[in-house]
Amino acid sequence: MRKYRTYDPFDLADYLHIEIIKRPLGNIWGFYILIRRNKQIYINSEIEYIKQKFTCSHELGHAVLHPKENCPFMRSSTLFTINKLEIEANTFAACLMFPTADGELYTSKQVAAALNVAEAPVLYEVACTKAIF
Ligand SMILES: [Zn+2]
């Protein structure tokens, strides 16, 4: 965020040479794959824009934190998983999309409200300070 001076996950993916592919994916929100050193993020083009943006942020989290794993399809249910990689990606996405004031903790309920999902996603409680640039 500081390096590229943006919070936009689509712009960040571009800067990091991660290809974004949008197409209808049924009930899957998106996924991340690594093919011959090429990082790709698939996003369901038929879900609400806020969910596409969160999915891009979540998959960007996998691309940055777990680049060599081909991460499982993200469905809305993935938000509520106890899988460590998924929780890390959810936390990364929440920090990117909903940064808080200095030292303040965001809550998974706030994220759920923003995404218009009934159940609060599983996140690590970490302070996500908004980068100043
Ligand atoms: Zn994931």
Boltz pocket constraint, residues with backbone or C-beta under 6 A from the ligand:
constraints:
  - pocket:
      binder: B
      contacts: [[A, 58], [A, 59], [A, 62], [A, 71], [A, 72], [A, 73], [A, 74], [A, 78], [A, 85], [A, 86], [A, 89]]
      max_distance: 6.0
